[in-house]
Amino acid sequence: MPLRDAIQARRSERSFARRPLDLQTLSDLLWAAFGPVSPKRRSAPSSHNRQETELYVLLEQGAYRYEALENRLVGVTEDDLRAASGSQDYVGTAPLELAYVADKRKITGKTDRGVVETIYVDTGFISQNVYLFCASEGLATVVRAMVPKDSLSAKLNLSPSQEITLVQSIGWKAEE
């Protein structure tokens, strides 16, 4: 799909088919989100190329951390945490909840406010890549800020320097 068409098709959708994403689509989505385009660069920019954001993949069969350079998922828990990633009625109905986690230790030389601004802007770049990928592949998606960050952080075993910024629900579009 040409970029212009993907931009026109991009939208937030909150209804998802129950069909899981196949592994190739998941792999392509993660690469588009924040995968490597060279040994030193990713598919989305980050402030001073700090690459402080990690992607946590919440699926029915468990939660995983995406290791972009190796293009692999590393298991975090076998628990299905999708429904634990928000309070909206559609949360947990999408086959994938993608949690954006920033490691604030990687942001130096900024005020506390500057750190917060940086991690949210960088997450915005990545989530927009996901929106465009979803538009090009016929997937539904919506990004969410209403996330129970403390409880989800505990379930993902995050350190105090890691902060969940947003979560994005992703899946095949629900049949009309």
SETIKOL-771288 format. One record per residue (C-alpha): residue number from 1; residue in three letters; chain; x, y, z. Coordinates in nm, 3 decimals, padded with zeros to 5 digits. Example, Ala and Ser with C-alpha at 12.3 -4.5 7.8 and 13.67 -1.06 7.14 Angstrom:
<rec seq="1" type="ALA" mol="A" x="01.230" y="-00.450" z="00.780"/>
<rec seq="2" type="SER" mol="A" x="01.367" y="-00.106" z="00.714"/>
// end
This chain:
<rec seq="1" type="MET" mol="A" x="00.000" y="00.000" z="00.000"/>
<rec seq="2" type="PRO" mol="A" x="00.144" y="00.343" z="-00.086"/>
<rec seq="3" type="LEU" mol="A" x="00.223" y="00.558" z="00.218"/>
<rec seq="4" type="ARG" mol="A" x="-00.040" y="00.816" z="00.118"/>
<rec seq="5" type="ASP" mol="A" x="-00.308" y="00.545" z="00.121"/>
<rec seq="6" type="ALA" mol="A" x="-00.187" y="00.411" z="00.458"/>
<rec seq="7" type="ILE" mol="A" x="-00.207" y="00.759" z="00.607"/>
<rec seq="8" type="GLN" mol="A" x="-00.561" y="00.801" z="00.476"/>
<rec seq="9" type="ALA" mol="A" x="-00.662" y="00.454" z="00.606"/>
<rec seq="10" type="ARG" mol="A" x="-00.503" y="00.500" z="00.951"/>
<rec seq="11" type="ARG" mol="A" x="-00.758" y="00.518" z="01.231"/>
<rec seq="12" type="SER" mol="A" x="-00.827" y="00.400" z="01.583"/>
<rec seq="13" type="GLU" mol="A" x="-01.055" y="00.097" z="01.600"/>
<rec seq="14" type="ARG" mol="A" x="-01.176" y="-00.071" z="01.916"/>
<rec seq="15" type="SER" mol="A" x="-01.335" y="-00.391" z="01.779"/>
<rec seq="16" type="PHE" mol="A" x="-01.124" y="-00.694" z="01.704"/>
<rec seq="17" type="ALA" mol="A" x="-01.180" y="-01.037" z="01.553"/>
<rec seq="18" type="ARG" mol="A" x="-01.081" y="-01.322" z="01.785"/>
<rec seq="19" type="ARG" mol="A" x="-00.841" y="-01.464" z="01.523"/>
<rec seq="20" type="PRO" mol="A" x="-00.478" y="-01.456" z="01.643"/>
<rec seq="21" type="LEU" mol="A" x="-00.203" y="-01.290" z="01.444"/>
<rec seq="22" type="ASP" mol="A" x="00.014" y="-01.533" z="01.251"/>
<rec seq="23" type="LEU" mol="A" x="00.386" y="-01.532" z="01.337"/>
<rec seq="24" type="GLN" mol="A" x="00.493" y="-01.361" z="01.013"/>
<rec seq="25" type="THR" mol="A" x="00.248" y="-01.075" z="01.064"/>
<rec seq="26" type="LEU" mol="A" x="00.362" y="-01.037" z="01.426"/>
<rec seq="27" type="SER" mol="A" x="00.726" y="-01.037" z="01.318"/>
<rec seq="28" type="ASP" mol="A" x="00.661" y="-00.780" z="01.044"/>
<rec seq="29" type="LEU" mol="A" x="00.463" y="-00.562" z="01.285"/>
<rec seq="30" type="LEU" mol="A" x="00.739" y="-00.563" z="01.547"/>
<rec seq="31" type="TRP" mol="A" x="01.001" y="-00.477" z="01.285"/>
<rec seq="32" type="ALA" mol="A" x="00.787" y="-00.190" z="01.153"/>
<rec seq="33" type="ALA" mol="A" x="00.730" y="-00.067" z="01.509"/>
<rec seq="34" type="PHE" mol="A" x="01.092" y="-00.047" z="01.628"/>
<rec seq="35" type="GLY" mol="A" x="01.301" y="-00.303" z="01.446"/>
<rec seq="36" type="PRO" mol="A" x="01.654" y="-00.257" z="01.317"/>
<rec seq="37" type="VAL" mol="A" x="01.709" y="-00.089" z="00.982"/>
<rec seq="38" type="SER" mol="A" x="02.086" y="-00.099" z="01.033"/>
<rec seq="39" type="PRO" mol="A" x="02.313" y="-00.207" z="01.321"/>
<rec seq="40" type="LYS" mol="A" x="02.276" y="00.139" z="01.479"/>
<rec seq="41" type="ARG" mol="A" x="01.933" y="00.259" z="01.368"/>
<rec seq="42" type="ARG" mol="A" x="01.574" y="00.153" z="01.425"/>
<rec seq="43" type="SER" mol="A" x="01.257" y="00.191" z="01.217"/>
<rec seq="44" type="ALA" mol="A" x="01.144" y="00.479" z="01.442"/>
<rec seq="45" type="PRO" mol="A" x="01.357" y="00.767" z="01.569"/>
<rec seq="46" type="SER" mol="A" x="01.448" y="00.822" z="01.931"/>
<rec seq="47" type="SER" mol="A" x="01.601" y="01.121" z="02.104"/>
<rec seq="48" type="HIS" mol="A" x="01.977" y="01.115" z="02.041"/>
<rec seq="49" type="ASN" mol="A" x="01.926" y="00.758" z="01.915"/>
<rec seq="50" type="ARG" mol="A" x="01.909" y="00.636" z="02.276"/>
<rec seq="51" type="GLN" mol="A" x="01.661" y="00.362" z="02.184"/>
<rec seq="52" type="GLU" mol="A" x="01.523" y="00.360" z="02.538"/>
<rec seq="53" type="THR" mol="A" x="01.192" y="00.200" z="02.447"/>
<rec seq="54" type="GLU" mol="A" x="01.131" y="-00.174" z="02.470"/>
<rec seq="55" type="LEU" mol="A" x="00.827" y="-00.350" z="02.333"/>
<rec seq="56" type="TYR" mol="A" x="00.643" y="-00.601" z="02.549"/>
<rec seq="57" type="VAL" mol="A" x="00.418" y="-00.835" z="02.354"/>
<rec seq="58" type="LEU" mol="A" x="00.111" y="-00.953" z="02.547"/>
<rec seq="59" type="LEU" mol="A" x="-00.052" y="-01.256" z="02.388"/>
<rec seq="60" type="GLU" mol="A" x="-00.295" y="-01.523" z="02.507"/>
<rec seq="61" type="GLN" mol="A" x="-00.006" y="-01.766" z="02.562"/>
<rec seq="62" type="GLY" mol="A" x="00.201" y="-01.520" z="02.767"/>
<rec seq="63" type="ALA" mol="A" x="00.404" y="-01.198" z="02.773"/>
<rec seq="64" type="TYR" mol="A" x="00.731" y="-01.146" z="02.591"/>
<rec seq="65" type="ARG" mol="A" x="00.998" y="-00.880" z="02.551"/>
<rec seq="66" type="TYR" mol="A" x="01.094" y="-00.808" z="02.189"/>
<rec seq="67" type="GLU" mol="A" x="01.468" y="-00.815" z="02.134"/>
<rec seq="68" type="ALA" mol="A" x="01.488" y="-00.619" z="01.811"/>
<rec seq="69" type="LEU" mol="A" x="01.849" y="-00.678" z="01.708"/>
<rec seq="70" type="GLU" mol="A" x="01.805" y="-01.055" z="01.739"/>
<rec seq="71" type="ASN" mol="A" x="01.446" y="-01.040" z="01.610"/>
<rec seq="72" type="ARG" mol="A" x="01.320" y="-01.267" z="01.884"/>
<rec seq="73" type="LEU" mol="A" x="01.076" y="-01.275" z="02.171"/>
<rec seq="74" type="VAL" mol="A" x="01.198" y="-01.355" z="02.520"/>
<rec seq="75" type="GLY" mol="A" x="00.942" y="-01.497" z="02.761"/>
<rec seq="76" type="VAL" mol="A" x="00.850" y="-01.289" z="03.065"/>
<rec seq="77" type="THR" mol="A" x="00.552" y="-01.486" z="03.194"/>
<rec seq="78" type="GLU" mol="A" x="00.315" y="-01.754" z="03.070"/>
<rec seq="79" type="ASP" mol="A" x="00.021" y="-01.556" z="03.211"/>
<rec seq="80" type="ASP" mol="A" x="-00.224" y="-01.392" z="02.972"/>
<rec seq="81" type="LEU" mol="A" x="-00.188" y="-01.025" z="03.073"/>
<rec seq="82" type="ARG" mol="A" x="-00.392" y="-00.871" z="02.791"/>
<rec seq="83" type="ALA" mol="A" x="-00.694" y="-00.793" z="03.008"/>
<rec seq="84" type="ALA" mol="A" x="-00.463" y="-00.658" z="03.281"/>
<rec seq="85" type="SER" mol="A" x="-00.337" y="-00.387" z="03.045"/>
<rec seq="86" type="GLY" mol="A" x="-00.635" y="-00.154" z="03.077"/>
<rec seq="87" type="SER" mol="A" x="-00.988" y="-00.095" z="03.195"/>
<rec seq="88" type="GLN" mol="A" x="-01.170" y="-00.021" z="02.868"/>
<rec seq="89" type="ASP" mol="A" x="-01.432" y="-00.279" z="02.771"/>
<rec seq="90" type="TYR" mol="A" x="-01.242" y="-00.394" z="02.460"/>
<rec seq="91" type="VAL" mol="A" x="-00.910" y="-00.451" z="02.639"/>
<rec seq="92" type="GLY" mol="A" x="-00.819" y="-00.816" z="02.632"/>
<rec seq="93" type="THR" mol="A" x="-01.035" y="-00.887" z="02.326"/>
<rec seq="94" type="ALA" mol="A" x="-00.754" y="-00.806" z="02.082"/>
<rec seq="95" type="PRO" mol="A" x="-00.510" y="-01.090" z="02.019"/>
<rec seq="96" type="LEU" mol="A" x="-00.217" y="-00.855" z="02.089"/>
<rec seq="97" type="GLU" mol="A" x="-00.158" y="-00.582" z="02.342"/>
<rec seq="98" type="LEU" mol="A" x="00.172" y="-00.408" z="02.276"/>
<rec seq="99" type="ALA" mol="A" x="00.312" y="-00.236" z="02.586"/>
<rec seq="100" type="TYR" mol="A" x="00.569" y="00.038" z="02.537"/>
<rec seq="101" type="VAL" mol="A" x="00.825" y="00.044" z="02.819"/>
<rec seq="102" type="ALA" mol="A" x="01.089" y="00.317" z="02.847"/>
<rec seq="103" type="ASP" mol="A" x="01.410" y="00.270" z="03.046"/>
<rec seq="104" type="LYS" mol="A" x="01.458" y="00.616" z="03.194"/>
<rec seq="105" type="ARG" mol="A" x="01.823" y="00.536" z="03.283"/>
<rec seq="106" type="LYS" mol="A" x="01.906" y="00.575" z="02.914"/>
<rec seq="107" type="ILE" mol="A" x="01.791" y="00.939" z="02.913"/>
<rec seq="108" type="THR" mol="A" x="02.064" y="01.164" z="03.050"/>
<rec seq="109" type="GLY" mol="A" x="02.120" y="01.538" z="03.057"/>
<rec seq="110" type="LYS" mol="A" x="01.751" y="01.627" z="03.087"/>
<rec seq="111" type="THR" mol="A" x="01.527" y="01.754" z="03.363"/>
<rec seq="112" type="ASP" mol="A" x="01.264" y="01.516" z="03.502"/>
<rec seq="113" type="ARG" mol="A" x="01.007" y="01.683" z="03.279"/>
<rec seq="114" type="GLY" mol="A" x="01.242" y="01.648" z="02.981"/>
<rec seq="115" type="VAL" mol="A" x="01.275" y="01.275" z="03.048"/>
<rec seq="116" type="VAL" mol="A" x="00.896" y="01.234" z="03.053"/>
<rec seq="117" type="GLU" mol="A" x="00.855" y="01.439" z="02.735"/>
<rec seq="118" type="THR" mol="A" x="01.126" y="01.235" z="02.561"/>
<rec seq="119" type="ILE" mol="A" x="00.987" y="00.892" z="02.646"/>
<rec seq="120" type="TYR" mol="A" x="00.634" y="00.987" z="02.539"/>
<rec seq="121" type="VAL" mol="A" x="00.745" y="01.149" z="02.212"/>
<rec seq="122" type="ASP" mol="A" x="00.961" y="00.847" z="02.128"/>
<rec seq="123" type="THR" mol="A" x="00.670" y="00.615" z="02.207"/>
<rec seq="124" type="GLY" mol="A" x="00.455" y="00.827" z="01.976"/>
<rec seq="125" type="PHE" mol="A" x="00.694" y="00.768" z="01.687"/>
<rec seq="126" type="ILE" mol="A" x="00.680" y="00.392" z="01.740"/>
<rec seq="127" type="SER" mol="A" x="00.304" y="00.375" z="01.787"/>
<rec seq="128" type="GLN" mol="A" x="00.253" y="00.575" z="01.466"/>
<rec seq="129" type="ASN" mol="A" x="00.462" y="00.316" z="01.279"/>
<rec seq="130" type="VAL" mol="A" x="00.226" y="00.052" z="01.420"/>
<rec seq="131" type="TYR" mol="A" x="-00.078" y="00.252" z="01.307"/>
<rec seq="132" type="LEU" mol="A" x="00.061" y="00.275" z="00.952"/>
<rec seq="133" type="PHE" mol="A" x="00.154" y="-00.094" z="00.946"/>
<rec seq="134" type="CYS" mol="A" x="-00.195" y="-00.188" z="01.065"/>
<rec seq="135" type="ALA" mol="A" x="-00.355" y="00.033" z="00.801"/>
<rec seq="136" type="SER" mol="A" x="-00.142" y="-00.128" z="00.529"/>
<rec seq="137" type="GLU" mol="A" x="-00.223" y="-00.483" z="00.646"/>
<rec seq="138" type="GLY" mol="A" x="-00.594" y="-00.448" z="00.724"/>
<rec seq="139" type="LEU" mol="A" x="-00.548" y="-00.469" z="01.101"/>
<rec seq="140" type="ALA" mol="A" x="-00.737" y="-00.276" z="01.368"/>
<rec seq="141" type="THR" mol="A" x="-00.550" y="-00.085" z="01.638"/>
<rec seq="142" type="VAL" mol="A" x="-00.593" y="00.176" z="01.908"/>
<rec seq="143" type="VAL" mol="A" x="-00.331" y="00.325" z="02.139"/>
<rec seq="144" type="ARG" mol="A" x="-00.423" y="00.374" z="02.503"/>
<rec seq="145" type="ALA" mol="A" x="-00.296" y="00.585" z="02.790"/>
<rec seq="146" type="MET" mol="A" x="-00.545" y="00.450" z="03.046"/>
<rec seq="147" type="VAL" mol="A" x="-00.320" y="00.172" z="03.170"/>
<rec seq="148" type="PRO" mol="A" x="-00.286" y="00.037" z="03.528"/>
<rec seq="149" type="LYS" mol="A" x="00.087" y="00.101" z="03.510"/>
<rec seq="150" type="ASP" mol="A" x="00.185" y="-00.006" z="03.862"/>
<rec seq="151" type="SER" mol="A" x="00.009" y="-00.343" z="03.855"/>
<rec seq="152" type="LEU" mol="A" x="00.112" y="-00.423" z="03.496"/>
<rec seq="153" type="SER" mol="A" x="00.472" y="-00.322" z="03.572"/>
<rec seq="154" type="ALA" mol="A" x="00.476" y="-00.567" z="03.862"/>
<rec seq="155" type="LYS" mol="A" x="00.335" y="-00.847" z="03.644"/>
<rec seq="156" type="LEU" mol="A" x="00.601" y="-00.778" z="03.380"/>
<rec seq="157" type="ASN" mol="A" x="00.876" y="-00.768" z="03.648"/>
<rec seq="158" type="LEU" mol="A" x="00.989" y="-00.421" z="03.542"/>
<rec seq="159" type="SER" mol="A" x="01.259" y="-00.235" z="03.734"/>
<rec seq="160" type="PRO" mol="A" x="01.194" y="00.103" z="03.899"/>
<rec seq="161" type="SER" mol="A" x="01.371" y="00.278" z="03.609"/>
<rec seq="162" type="GLN" mol="A" x="01.133" y="00.124" z="03.355"/>
<rec seq="163" type="GLU" mol="A" x="00.807" y="00.306" z="03.286"/>
<rec seq="164" type="ILE" mol="A" x="00.512" y="00.189" z="03.082"/>
<rec seq="165" type="THR" mol="A" x="00.417" y="00.480" z="02.860"/>
<rec seq="166" type="LEU" mol="A" x="00.130" y="00.349" z="02.648"/>
<rec seq="167" type="VAL" mol="A" x="-00.032" y="00.022" z="02.537"/>
<rec seq="168" type="GLN" mol="A" x="-00.162" y="-00.046" z="02.189"/>
<rec seq="169" type="SER" mol="A" x="-00.437" y="-00.301" z="02.115"/>
<rec seq="170" type="ILE" mol="A" x="-00.387" y="-00.477" z="01.780"/>
<rec seq="171" type="GLY" mol="A" x="-00.577" y="-00.743" z="01.589"/>
<rec seq="172" type="TRP" mol="A" x="-00.766" y="-00.830" z="01.278"/>
<rec seq="173" type="LYS" mol="A" x="-01.068" y="-00.610" z="01.218"/>
<rec seq="174" type="ALA" mol="A" x="-01.395" y="-00.741" z="01.356"/>
<rec seq="175" type="GLU" mol="A" x="-01.638" y="-00.856" z="01.095"/>
<rec seq="176" type="GLU" mol="A" x="-01.897" y="-00.589" z="01.029"/>
// end
